[in-house]
Amino acid sequence: MLGAILVLGGLIGIVYVGVATLTSMLLFGWLLLVGGMVALLHAVQSRGSNFFWLGVVVAALNLAAGVVVIRRPDVAAEALTMFAALLFSPAGCSGSSAAWWCAGRRWR
């Protein structure tokens, strides 16, 4: 039963790509907000430690990112796609160059 529901959800996601993208960005934004609130609560509870200000900065960044993603999910989706492209391009180039370099050598 769960498999059929997952297949149906996947088919709906394929058909309505824009709605699925915006929905996932809104979910991601809310997760950032909740994570920021939890991080801020943790920072307040550990205000005597050496890492208090680091916790506050991380919480503020999570909260700010969550607000931005919730207010502009379309722009956030484009930015996340660009970040993924910038991350995957050097990884693919280095993997390809390593494969080319290793193909010239005889490994036994």
C-alpha positions in Angstrom: 0.0 0.0 0.0 2.8 2.4 0.9 4.6 1.6 -2.3 1.5 2.5 -4.4 1.2 5.8 -2.5 4.8 6.6 -3.1 4.5 5.8 -6.8 1.4 7.9 -7.1 3.2 10.8 -5.3 6.2 10.4 -7.7 4.0 10.5 -10.7 2.2 13.6 -9.4 5.6 15.2 -8.8 6.7 14.4 -12.3 3.5 15.9 -13.9 3.4 19.0 -11.7 7.1 19.8 -11.5 6.6 23.5 -10.6 4.2 22.7 -7.7 6.5 20.0 -6.4 9.5 22.4 -6.5 7.7 25.2 -4.7 6.3 22.7 -2.1 9.7 21.3 -1.4 11.2 24.8 -1.1 8.5 25.8 1.3 9.2 22.7 3.4 12.9 23.4 3.3 12.2 27.0 4.5 10.1 25.8 7.4 12.8 23.3 8.3 15.4 26.1 8.4 13.1 28.2 10.6 12.5 25.4 13.1 16.2 24.5 13.1 17.1 28.1 13.7 14.7 28.4 16.6 16.1 25.2 18.1 19.7 26.4 17.6 18.8 29.7 19.2 17.3 28.0 22.2 20.4 25.8 22.5 22.7 28.8 22.3 20.7 30.6 25.0 20.9 27.5 27.2 24.7 27.4 26.7 25.5 31.1 27.2 28.3 30.4 29.6 30.3 28.3 27.1 32.9 29.4 24.6 30.7 28.6 21.6 27.8 30.9 22.6 28.3 33.5 19.9 28.9 30.8 17.3 25.6 29.2 18.2 23.8 32.6 17.9 25.4 33.3 14.5 24.4 29.9 13.2 20.8 30.3 14.5 20.6 33.8 13.0 21.7 32.4 9.6 19.3 29.6 9.7 16.4 31.9 10.6 17.4 34.4 7.9 17.7 31.7 5.3 14.4 30.2 6.3 12.6 33.6 6.0 14.2 34.2 2.6 13.2 30.7 1.3 9.7 31.0 2.5 9.2 34.5 1.1 10.8 33.7 -2.3 10.7 30.0 -2.9 11.1 30.4 -6.7 14.3 32.4 -6.3 15.6 30.0 -3.6 15.0 27.0 -6.0 17.0 28.8 -8.7 19.8 29.6 -6.2 19.9 26.0 -4.9 20.1 24.7 -8.5 22.9 27.1 -9.3 24.7 26.0 -6.1 24.4 22.3 -7.1 25.7 23.1 -10.6 28.7 24.9 -9.1 29.3 22.0 -6.7 29.0 19.2 -9.3 31.0 20.9 -12.1 34.4 20.9 -10.4 33.7 17.4 -8.9 33.0 16.1 -12.4 36.0 17.8 -13.9 38.3 16.4 -11.2 36.8 12.9 -11.5 37.2 13.0 -15.3 40.8 14.2 -15.1 41.6 11.5 -12.5 40.1 8.9 -14.8 42.1 10.2 -17.7 45.3 10.2 -15.7 44.7 6.7 -14.3 43.8 5.3 -17.8 47.3 6.2 -19.0 48.9 4.2 -16.2 48.8 0.4 -16.0 47.4 -0.7 -12.7 48.0 -4.3 -11.8 
